[in-house]
């Protein structure tokens, strides 16, 4: 049996989903080297609707054990690469 993973809920004072996504991108750029954080699973939710979540990045599984690093609902094919420079 594996140990459960933990989620950190980080409330903000931001009032738009675009601002929240931009903050998530900035956190990914500055903390992307921290292996304990799974940025591909990042979701956003309104303060009083925390069970209604919006994915920030695609994170689809790709051949070769990689994951897509493009924004959620992106056009075209998925691709891997650096988290740096990809925008939500």
C-alpha angles and dihedrals in degrees: 000000000000124000116254119259118234129228123214112212107205112191118205137193091234118123104198133061090228092056091047091050090049090052090049089052092050091049090050091051094049099038101030090113091063103097093195090070117079100203092176089071094053114137134178129216139173114259096250096034101053094151091060103076134182118208115230099197133029097235092178115166113256132195111279096038095283128130132220113261097193126107118279114273092017120169120246130014126339118251141184127226140110120336086223114097097015112116130205 
